Amino acid sequence: MNNFVYDAAVLVAADRNVRRAWAEHKARLELGLIPLVPALVVVALRNRAAILTGDTSDIERLIAASGREATVVSV
């Protein structure tokens, strides 16, 4: 299978430096495969939805880069 998506759990594992997550990532990159990552900002902007996040600064930068507006709620 050439296409694959990282769900939130994989991203959390990578953030926590879980070796298996990084090993899987490296193996796929070595095969020339690039992960797809869910784009919550795109979904939120398309649906005019508020974004609940623990990282408001990153989300606000992404929204600003889109040239659109969205409500960001810090949790």
JOPE-V37131 format. One record per backbone hydrogen bond with DSSP energy under -0.5 kcal/mol. NH is the residue of the N-H (numbers start at 1). CO is the residue of the C=O. If there is no record, write none. Layout:
NH&CO / NH&CO
This chain:
6&36 / 7&5 / 10&7 / 11&7 / 12&8 / 13&9 / 14&10 / 15&11 / 16&12 / 17&14 / 18&13 / 22&18 / 23&19 / 24&20 / 25&21 / 26&22 / 27&23 / 28&24 / 29&25 / 30&26 / 31&27 / 31&28 / 32&29 / 33&28 / 36&4 / 38&6 / 40&38 / 43&39 / 44&40 / 45&41 / 46&42 / 47&43 / 48&44 / 48&45 / 49&44 / 51&71 / 52&50 / 53&51 / 53&73 / 59&55 / 60&56 / 61&57 / 62&58 / 63&59 / 64&60 / 65&61 / 66&62 / 66&63 / 67&63 / 67&64 / 68&63 / 73&51 / 74&72 / 75&53
